[in-house]
Amino acid sequence: VGFSPEDAELRPCQEQPAAKDAAFISIQAFPALLDLPQDLEVSKVSCGSRHTAVITRGGELYTWGWGKYGQLGHRDNASSDQPRRVEYLVAEGLRVEEVVCGPWTTYVCVLE
């Protein structure tokens, strides 16, 4: 399963003009510590050119970073510095087994 308009029912959006209060997305070229909720145990990680995805031991997918092309899987083009659970997969009852981030894409292997 890939997060693309065809596979995850995401529709491409026009790029929005920058708003004065738009969230600042920190893109860093070096590792940085990130706090996840205490009850989450990460089993796998993949990094794209500007976004990151992790799989928890419970099979949930969390993503963050640059989301211009919908690669975060949140049914929008929003970017985020904070990890967000991909609710679409939870709602469909899918357990994530593998994740691979590309430059502007995220591919996941799931079990029903």
N, CA and C of each residue as an Amber inpcrd file, in Angstrom:
protein
   336
   0.8660000  -1.1680000   0.0000000   0.0000000   0.0000000   0.0000000
   0.9020000   1.2170000   0.0000000   0.6720000   2.1410000  -0.9050000
   1.4220000   3.3860000  -0.9440000   0.4990000   4.5420000  -0.6650000
   1.0160000   5.5820000  -0.0640000   0.2160000   6.7630000   0.1540000
   0.3140000   7.6110000  -1.0990000  -0.6280000   7.4070000  -1.9770000
  -0.7150000   8.1840000  -3.1960000  -2.1870000   8.4120000  -3.4820000
  -2.5270000   9.3150000  -4.3810000  -3.9410000   9.5600000  -4.6610000
  -4.6760000   8.2990000  -5.0980000  -4.0300000   7.4120000  -5.8270000
  -4.6810000   6.2090000  -6.3100000  -4.8790000   5.1650000  -5.2180000
  -3.8920000   4.9570000  -4.3690000  -3.9060000   3.8540000  -3.4210000
  -4.5460000   4.1810000  -2.0760000  -4.4040000   5.3670000  -1.5920000
  -4.8880000   5.6930000  -0.2480000  -6.0320000   6.7010000  -0.2730000
  -6.6190000   6.8880000  -1.4340000  -7.7490000   7.7840000  -1.5920000
  -7.4220000   9.2150000  -1.1870000  -6.1780000   9.6290000  -1.4030000
  -5.7810000  11.0030000  -1.1360000  -5.8700000  11.7680000  -2.4430000
  -6.3610000  12.9900000  -2.3940000  -6.4630000  13.7850000  -3.5950000
  -5.3800000  14.8480000  -3.5760000  -4.7170000  15.0750000  -4.7400000
  -3.7050000  16.1260000  -4.7600000  -4.3640000  17.4810000  -4.5220000
  -3.6840000  18.3220000  -3.7890000  -4.2010000  19.6630000  -3.4940000
  -3.2560000  20.6760000  -4.1030000  -3.7970000  21.8260000  -4.3980000
  -2.9660000  22.9170000  -4.8800000  -2.1390000  23.4280000  -3.7030000
  -0.9250000  23.8410000  -3.9810000  -0.0850000  24.3810000  -2.9120000
  -0.7290000  25.6460000  -2.3750000  -0.8290000  25.7420000  -1.0560000
  -1.4510000  26.8870000  -0.4130000  -0.4170000  27.9890000  -0.2110000
  -0.8270000  29.2420000  -0.3950000   0.1150000  30.3260000  -0.1070000
   0.4720000  30.3200000   1.3760000   1.6850000  30.7200000   1.6810000
   2.1500000  30.7220000   3.0730000   1.3380000  31.7210000   3.8880000
   0.8610000  31.2600000   5.0190000   0.1170000  32.1330000   5.9240000
   1.0740000  32.6850000   6.9690000   0.7200000  33.8160000   7.5560000
   1.5750000  34.4200000   8.5700000   1.7880000  33.4840000   9.7530000
   0.7460000  32.7480000  10.1390000   0.8520000  31.8810000  11.3030000
   1.0610000  30.4180000  10.9170000   1.5390000  30.1740000   9.7040000
   1.7840000  28.7980000   9.2690000   2.8190000  28.1440000  10.1800000
   2.6350000  26.8580000  10.4350000   3.5560000  26.1290000  11.3080000
   4.9410000  26.0640000  10.6760000   5.9430000  26.3110000  11.4620000
   7.3180000  26.1930000  10.9960000   7.7300000  24.7270000  11.0710000
   8.2290000  24.2020000   9.9800000   8.6950000  22.8170000   9.9410000
  10.2180000  22.8510000   9.9300000  10.7860000  22.2590000  10.9360000
  12.2340000  22.2340000  11.0820000  12.7950000  21.0660000  10.2900000
  13.5410000  21.3500000   9.2480000  14.1950000  20.2990000   8.4780000
  15.6750000  20.3990000   8.7950000  16.1780000  19.3540000   9.4260000
  17.5450000  19.3770000   9.9090000  18.3790000  18.3230000   9.1940000
  19.6240000  18.6470000   8.9720000  20.5320000  17.7160000   8.3060000
  21.3080000  16.8670000   9.3030000  20.8730000  16.8450000  10.5490000
  21.5620000  16.0620000  11.5660000  20.5140000  15.4270000  12.4770000
  20.8660000  14.3490000  13.1660000  19.8990000  13.6840000  14.0560000
  19.4440000  14.6070000  15.1720000  18.1790000  14.4580000  15.5640000
  17.6300000  15.2320000  16.6680000  16.7750000  14.3080000  17.5260000
  16.7790000  14.5280000  18.8290000  15.9480000  13.7430000  19.7320000
  14.4900000  14.1260000  19.5300000  13.6190000  13.1380000  19.6290000
  12.1980000  13.3580000  19.4530000  11.4540000  12.5700000  20.5070000
  10.5290000  13.2110000  21.1840000   9.7330000  12.5240000  22.1990000
   8.5020000  11.9060000  21.5670000   8.3080000  10.6150000  21.8000000
   7.0960000   9.9140000  21.4090000   6.3100000   9.6400000  22.6850000
   5.0060000   9.4200000  22.5680000   4.2580000   9.0470000  23.7770000
   4.9260000   7.8660000  24.4720000   4.9350000   7.8680000  25.8070000
   5.6820000   6.8750000  26.5870000   5.2750000   5.4400000  26.3180000
   4.0230000   5.2000000  25.9760000   3.5690000   3.8280000  25.8050000
   3.9040000   3.2540000  24.4310000   4.5460000   4.0350000  23.5610000
   4.8890000   3.5440000  22.2280000   6.2910000   2.9440000  22.2060000
   6.3950000   1.7660000  21.6110000   7.6970000   1.1540000  21.3760000
   7.8700000   1.0460000  19.8720000   8.9100000   1.6710000  19.3570000
   9.1660000   1.6900000  17.9210000   9.8950000   0.4160000  17.5190000
   9.4000000  -0.2300000  16.4450000  10.0520000  -1.4410000  15.9610000
  10.8020000  -1.2070000  14.6510000  10.3460000  -0.2440000  13.8260000
  11.0130000   0.0280000  12.5510000  10.9220000   1.5100000  12.2370000
  11.9220000   2.0000000  11.4980000  12.0040000   3.4060000  11.1120000
  12.4180000   3.4910000   9.6540000  11.8630000   4.4720000   8.9360000
  12.3320000   4.7710000   7.5870000  12.3240000   6.2830000   7.4130000
  13.3300000   6.7910000   6.7030000  13.4400000   8.2290000   6.4810000
  13.4260000   8.5300000   4.9910000  12.6000000   9.4990000   4.6080000
  12.5990000  10.0100000   3.2410000  13.5270000  11.2070000   3.1840000
  13.4300000  11.9820000   2.1170000  14.3140000  13.1400000   2.0160000
  13.9290000  14.2220000   3.0150000  12.6130000  14.3040000   3.3640000
  12.1720000  15.3390000   4.3050000  11.0890000  14.8390000   5.2480000
  10.8990000  13.5500000   5.3370000   9.8930000  13.0220000   6.2660000
  10.3670000  11.7020000   6.8500000   9.7450000  11.3140000   7.9660000
  10.1270000  10.1040000   8.6840000   8.8740000   9.3240000   9.0400000
   8.9870000   8.0000000   9.0590000   7.8790000   7.1310000   9.4600000
   8.4170000   6.0750000  10.4130000   7.6210000   5.7540000  11.4310000
   7.9780000   4.6770000  12.3510000   6.7890000   3.7340000  12.5020000
   7.1150000   2.4720000  12.7210000   6.1080000   1.4600000  13.0280000
   6.2710000   1.1150000  14.4940000   5.1560000   1.0580000  15.2030000
   5.2020000   0.6630000  16.6040000   5.1100000  -0.8610000  16.7060000
   5.4550000  -1.3970000  17.8640000   5.3330000  -2.8410000  18.0770000
   3.8950000  -3.3110000  17.9170000   2.9320000  -2.4120000  18.1070000
   1.5210000  -2.7300000  17.9300000   1.0460000  -2.6370000  16.4840000
   1.9520000  -2.2960000  15.5520000   1.5980000  -2.2430000  14.1360000
   0.9580000  -0.9500000  13.6780000   1.1410000   0.1170000  14.4400000
   0.6170000   1.4160000  14.0270000   1.7270000   2.2080000  13.3460000
   1.3240000   3.0900000  12.4350000   2.2760000   3.9160000  11.7040000
   2.1530000   5.3650000  12.1600000   3.2870000   5.9710000  12.5020000
   3.3710000   7.3860000  12.8430000   4.2890000   8.0520000  11.8250000
   3.9050000   9.2370000  11.3510000   4.7220000   9.9610000  10.3870000
   4.8450000  11.4220000  10.7900000   5.9000000  12.0730000  10.3000000
   6.0850000  13.5040000  10.5140000   7.0940000  14.0250000   9.5130000
   7.1310000  15.3510000   9.3820000   8.0380000  16.0100000   8.4450000
   7.2610000  16.7770000   7.3960000   7.8290000  16.8420000   6.2120000
   7.2500000  17.5930000   5.0990000   6.1520000  16.7620000   4.4540000
   4.9610000  17.3240000   4.2860000   3.8370000  16.5570000   3.7660000
   3.2240000  17.0920000   2.4900000   3.9320000  17.9170000   1.7470000
   3.3770000  18.6010000   0.5750000   2.6640000  17.6700000  -0.3960000
   3.1420000  16.4490000  -0.5840000   2.5610000  15.5360000  -1.5670000
   1.6940000  14.4590000  -0.9320000   1.2880000  14.6510000   0.3190000
   0.4470000  13.6630000   0.9890000   1.2030000  12.4520000   1.4830000
   2.5320000  12.5000000   1.4590000   3.3490000  11.3420000   1.8200000
   3.2770000  10.9680000   3.2960000   2.6810000  11.8190000   4.1230000
   2.5400000  11.4690000   5.5390000   1.3240000  10.5800000   5.7860000
   0.4130000  10.5140000   4.8060000  -0.7270000   9.6060000   4.9160000
  -1.8760000  10.0940000   5.7600000  -1.9490000  11.4090000   6.0040000
  -2.9980000  11.9440000   6.8740000  -4.1580000  12.5610000   6.0960000
  -4.2560000  12.2100000   4.8240000  -5.3360000  12.6960000   3.9520000
  -5.3170000  14.2090000   3.7770000  -4.1350000  14.7850000   3.8860000
  -3.9660000  16.2110000   3.6290000  -2.5260000  16.4370000   3.1890000
  -2.1790000  17.6640000   2.9550000  -0.8100000  18.0030000   2.5410000
  -0.0830000  18.7770000   3.6330000  -0.5600000  18.6540000   4.8640000
   0.0390000  19.3820000   5.9790000   1.3780000  18.7660000   6.3800000
   2.2760000  19.6110000   6.8200000   3.5590000  19.1850000   7.3640000
   3.4680000  19.2420000   8.8820000   4.3220000  18.4810000   9.5560000
   4.2750000  18.4550000  11.0160000   5.6340000  18.1040000  11.5910000
   6.0140000  18.8160000  12.6480000   7.2300000  18.4740000  13.3850000
   6.9740000  17.3830000  14.4130000   5.7000000  17.1140000  14.6880000
   5.3380000  16.1260000  15.6990000   4.8030000  14.8520000  15.0400000
   5.1820000  13.6900000  15.5540000   4.6610000  12.4290000  15.0150000
   3.1430000  12.3670000  15.1640000   2.4840000  11.9260000  14.0990000
   1.0320000  11.7430000  14.1310000   0.7220000  10.3340000  13.6420000
  -0.2020000   9.6690000  14.3310000  -0.6160000   8.3280000  13.9270000
  -1.4300000   8.4270000  12.6410000  -1.2100000   7.5010000  11.7150000
  -1.9700000   7.4660000  10.4700000  -3.2930000   6.7750000  10.7690000
  -4.3190000   7.5900000  10.9740000  -5.6220000   7.0960000  11.4180000
  -6.3370000   6.2530000  10.3700000  -6.0830000   6.5040000   9.0930000
  -6.7210000   5.7180000   8.0230000  -6.4480000   4.2300000   8.2030000
  -5.2070000   3.8910000   8.5220000  -4.8350000   2.4780000   8.6760000
  -5.5160000   1.8660000   9.8960000  -5.6180000   2.6140000  10.9710000
  -6.2820000   2.1480000  12.1870000  -7.7660000   1.9130000  11.8990000
  -8.4090000   2.8810000  11.2240000  -9.8370000   2.7830000  10.9140000
 -10.1470000   1.5750000  10.0290000  -9.2110000   1.2090000   9.1650000
  -9.3960000   0.0680000   8.2650000  -8.9890000  -1.2550000   8.9130000
  -8.4980000  -1.2000000  10.1400000  -8.0800000  -2.4210000  10.8300000
  -6.8270000  -3.0520000  10.2470000  -5.9380000  -2.2260000   9.7240000
  -4.7070000  -2.7170000   9.0890000  -3.5260000  -2.5960000  10.0390000
  -2.7300000  -3.6590000  10.1010000  -1.5190000  -3.6860000  10.9240000
  -0.3150000  -3.4940000  10.0050000   0.4880000  -2.4980000  10.2860000
   1.6440000  -2.1900000   9.4520000   2.8000000  -3.1150000   9.8110000
   3.3760000  -3.7370000   8.7820000   4.5110000  -4.6520000   8.9680000
   5.8340000  -4.0490000   8.5000000   5.7950000  -3.2790000   7.4160000
   7.0120000  -2.6820000   6.8450000   6.6960000  -1.2840000   6.3560000
   7.7080000  -0.4220000   6.3410000   7.5570000   0.9250000   5.8020000
   8.8460000   1.3140000   5.0830000   8.6850000   1.9690000   3.9260000
   9.8190000   2.4910000   3.1610000   9.4430000   3.8900000   2.6930000
  10.2380000   4.8700000   3.0900000  10.0040000   6.2450000   2.6640000
  10.8870000   6.5500000   1.4590000  10.2830000   7.1180000   0.4310000
  11.0290000   7.6010000  -0.7240000  11.1660000   9.1080000  -0.6190000
  11.6040000   9.7630000  -1.6930000  11.7470000  11.2190000  -1.6430000
  10.4230000  11.9270000  -1.3380000   9.3400000  11.5320000  -2.0240000
   8.0430000  12.1780000  -1.8340000   6.9400000  11.1570000  -1.6410000
   7.2720000   9.9830000  -1.2110000   6.2860000   8.9010000  -1.0660000
   6.5600000   8.1050000   0.2000000   5.5600000   7.3530000   0.6270000
   5.7180000   6.4060000   1.7200000   4.9720000   5.1430000   1.3350000
   5.6580000   4.0190000   1.3400000   5.0520000   2.7370000   1.0190000
   4.9780000   1.9040000   2.2960000   3.8380000   1.2740000   2.5180000
   3.6930000   0.4080000   3.6870000   3.1650000  -0.9510000   3.2670000
   3.6180000  -1.9590000   3.9650000   3.1060000  -3.3180000   3.8150000
   2.2410000  -3.5680000   5.0480000   0.9700000  -3.9610000   4.8230000
   0.0370000  -4.1280000   5.9240000  -0.5730000  -5.5250000   5.9260000
  -1.0690000  -5.9260000   7.0880000  -1.8430000  -7.1500000   7.2410000
  -3.2530000  -6.7660000   7.6530000  -4.2380000  -7.4520000   7.1000000
  -5.6310000  -7.1930000   7.4930000  -5.9460000  -7.8920000   8.7950000
